[in-house]
Amino acid sequence: MEIIKTSNFVSEEHSFYSNEGIYSYVNIAQLLLELNSIVKSMSAGQEIANFYTAERSLYEPLKKILEGHLPIPNLVNIENVLYKMNNKRTDVSIRHITNVSKGRLEKDLSCTHFIEIKSLFKGEKLSASDILDDLRKLIECEAEYRSVGFFVLVGLNEDLKRNNQNLTKLGSLGQNTEPFEVSLDDTLSIWLRPAGSYVSQDPFVFVWEVSVNNRFSQNRSGCTFSVFQKDIF
């Protein structure tokens, strides 16, 4: 495994372990809000209200931002194959640090966070069923990989308003602050926890943490990395 570069850490004394160490918490939910700046960069020189790009074009620049804040390279995957889930794919995922040397298509690859993104730019439509499919996939990931799931919606305000009826499962955009329950079908309800939003100017970005239970711990929305110094006496 590559040596973790401690210079990438915002370091504090680690009080939980007997051996002294340092740790860093990387808030993944907050980094996902950088989709606003990504889209602004992509639309440079154009009127943002008329901007359009395919959702998949957002994956690579988002990967670069995430990897810029994680302690070692190659922790972020694009369109990861989920072998435990009939070879479904997820938009973006973050590997467990012990899996950094594994190939992207290895069947036992383990991830800590899965991210599903939906975008709404000029003239696009987003169906309620597409949203529910992504939420259901994240719940399956949580069960199969013991992971944290994020659903992200990025879009222009006018396009969000135009699709408002199909977004009702996501609650009141930018207004909810507490977890709320969502029914996926007659047999399954899940929970969404608003984990961040950017609504100052286009494009708007909304992030939810997704779980089958309403038990959201304080640090689930990010990754904690630790380095320890072993006593030599």
C-alpha positions in Angstrom: 0.0 0.0 0.0 1.2 3.5 -0.7 2.3 5.5 2.3 -0.3 7.9 3.5 0.9 11.5 3.0 0.3 13.1 6.4 0.7 16.6 4.8 -2.7 16.0 3.3 -4.2 15.8 6.8 -5.8 18.6 8.9 -4.3 17.0 11.9 -5.4 16.9 15.5 -4.2 14.8 18.5 -6.0 11.5 18.4 -7.6 10.9 21.8 -9.4 7.6 21.1 -6.4 5.3 20.9 -3.6 4.7 23.5 -0.9 5.2 20.9 -0.8 8.8 19.8 -1.7 9.6 16.3 -3.4 12.1 14.0 -6.6 11.9 12.0 -8.4 13.7 9.3 -12.1 13.9 8.5 -13.0 14.5 4.9 -16.6 15.8 4.5 -17.7 14.1 1.3 -21.2 15.6 1.4 -19.7 19.1 1.4 -17.3 18.3 -1.4 -20.3 17.2 -3.6 -21.6 20.8 -3.5 -18.6 21.6 -5.7 -20.7 20.4 -8.6 -21.8 24.1 -8.6 -18.3 25.3 -9.5 -17.8 22.4 -11.9 -20.8 23.3 -13.9 -19.8 27.0 -13.8 -16.4 26.2 -15.2 -17.9 24.0 -17.9 -20.3 26.8 -18.9 -17.7 29.5 -19.0 -18.5 32.0 -21.8 -22.1 30.8 -22.1 -25.3 32.0 -20.6 -25.9 29.6 -17.6 -29.6 29.7 -18.1 -29.1 28.1 -21.5 -26.4 25.6 -20.5 -26.7 21.9 -21.1 -24.3 19.0 -20.4 -24.8 15.3 -20.0 -24.8 14.0 -16.5 -21.9 11.7 -17.1 -19.6 14.7 -18.0 -19.7 15.7 -14.3 -18.1 12.5 -13.1 -14.5 13.1 -14.0 -14.2 16.6 -12.6 -16.0 15.5 -9.5 -13.5 12.6 -9.1 -10.6 15.1 -9.4 -12.1 17.3 -6.6 -12.7 14.3 -4.3 -9.2 12.9 -4.9 -7.7 16.3 -4.2 -9.0 16.0 -0.6 -8.4 12.3 0.0 -5.0 11.3 1.5 -3.9 9.0 -1.4 -4.7 8.7 -5.1 -6.9 6.1 -6.8 -9.6 6.0 -4.1 -12.4 7.2 -6.4 -14.1 5.1 -9.0 -16.4 6.0 -11.9 -19.2 3.7 -12.9 -18.1 0.9 -10.5 -19.5 -2.5 -11.4 -21.5 -3.9 -8.4 -21.0 -7.6 -8.7 -23.1 -8.3 -5.6 -26.0 -6.5 -7.2 -26.4 -8.2 -10.6 -23.6 -6.1 -12.2 -25.4 -2.8 -11.7 -23.2 0.3 -11.9 -23.0 3.3 -9.6 -22.0 6.8 -10.8 -19.1 7.5 -8.4 -17.8 5.5 -5.5 -15.0 5.8 -2.9 -12.9 2.7 -2.2 -12.1 1.4 1.2 -8.4 2.5 1.7 -7.3 -1.1 2.1 -8.6 -1.7 -1.5 -6.5 1.0 -3.1 -4.3 -1.4 -5.0 -7.1 -3.6 -6.4 -8.3 -3.3 -10.0 -11.5 -1.4 -10.7 -13.3 -4.5 -11.9 -12.2 -6.9 -9.2 -15.2 -8.7 -7.8 -14.2 -8.3 -4.1 -13.6 -4.5 -4.4 -15.0 -2.8 -1.3 -16.2 0.8 -1.1 -17.2 3.0 1.8 -19.4 5.5 -0.1 -21.5 5.3 -3.2 -22.8 8.4 -5.0 -25.7 8.7 -7.4 -26.2 11.9 -9.4 -29.1 13.3 -11.3 -28.8 16.5 -13.3 -31.4 18.9 -14.8 -30.2 21.3 -17.4 -31.9 23.2 -20.2 -34.9 21.3 -21.4 -34.3 18.1 -19.5 -36.9 16.0 -17.8 -36.4 13.8 -14.7 -38.9 11.2 -13.9 -39.9 10.2 -10.3 -39.2 6.6 -11.2 -35.6 7.4 -12.1 -35.1 9.0 -8.7 -36.6 6.0 -6.9 -34.4 3.7 -8.9 -31.2 5.5 -7.7 -32.5 5.6 -4.1 -33.2 1.9 -4.2 -29.8 1.2 -5.6 -28.1 3.1 -2.8 -30.2 1.1 -0.2 -29.0 -2.1 -1.9 -25.4 -0.9 -1.7 -25.8 -0.1 2.0 -27.0 -3.7 2.6 -24.5 -5.5 0.4 -21.4 -3.4 1.1 -22.1 -1.8 4.5 -21.6 1.6 2.8 -22.9 5.1 3.0 -25.0 6.3 0.1 -25.5 9.9 -1.3 -28.1 11.1 -3.8 -27.2 14.3 -5.5 -29.4 16.6 -7.6 -27.8 19.4 -9.6 -29.7 21.6 -11.9 -30.7 25.0 -13.1 -33.4 26.6 -10.9 -35.9 27.0 -13.8 -35.5 23.4 -14.8 -35.9 22.3 -11.2 -39.1 24.2 -11.0 -40.4 22.8 -14.2 -39.8 19.2 -12.9 -41.1 20.0 -9.5 -43.9 17.4 -9.5 -41.5 14.7 -10.1 -39.2 15.8 -7.3 -41.7 15.5 -4.4 -40.0 12.4 -3.0 -37.0 14.6 -2.2 -38.9 16.8 0.2 -38.8 20.6 0.2 -35.6 21.3 -1.7 -33.1 23.3 0.4 -35.6 23.7 3.3 -35.6 20.3 5.1 -32.9 20.0 7.8 -34.0 16.8 9.5 -34.2 13.3 8.2 -37.5 12.4 6.6 -39.1 9.1 5.5 -39.7 8.2 1.8 -41.8 5.4 0.5 -40.2 3.6 -2.4 -43.1 1.2 -2.9 -45.8 -0.6 -0.9 -43.2 -2.7 1.0 -40.2 -0.5 1.5 -39.6 2.9 3.1 -36.2 4.6 3.5 -34.8 7.7 5.1 -33.2 10.7 3.6 -31.0 13.1 5.6 -30.4 16.5 4.0 -26.6 16.7 4.0 -26.0 20.0 2.2 -27.3 22.4 -0.4 -26.1 25.3 -2.6 -28.9 27.6 -3.6 -27.2 31.0 -4.0 -27.1 30.9 -7.8 -27.3 28.5 -10.7 -26.7 25.7 -10.7 -28.4 24.6 -7.5 -27.0 21.5 -5.8 -28.7 19.3 -3.2 -27.2 16.4 -1.3 -29.0 13.7 0.7 -27.6 10.8 2.7 -29.7 7.7 2.1 -30.3 4.9 4.6 -32.9 2.2 5.4 -32.8 3.4 9.0 -33.1 6.7 10.7 -29.7 6.3 12.5 -27.4 8.8 10.9 -24.2 9.2 12.9 -22.3 12.5 12.9 -19.4 11.3 10.7 -21.2 9.1 8.2 -21.2 11.9 5.6 -17.4 11.7 5.3 -14.3 9.6 5.6 -12.0 9.5 8.6 -8.4 8.6 8.0 -5.9 8.0 10.8 -2.1 7.7 11.2 -0.5 6.2 14.4 2.9 6.3 15.9 3.7 3.0 17.6 5.6 3.0 20.9 9.1 1.5 20.5 9.8 0.8 24.1 
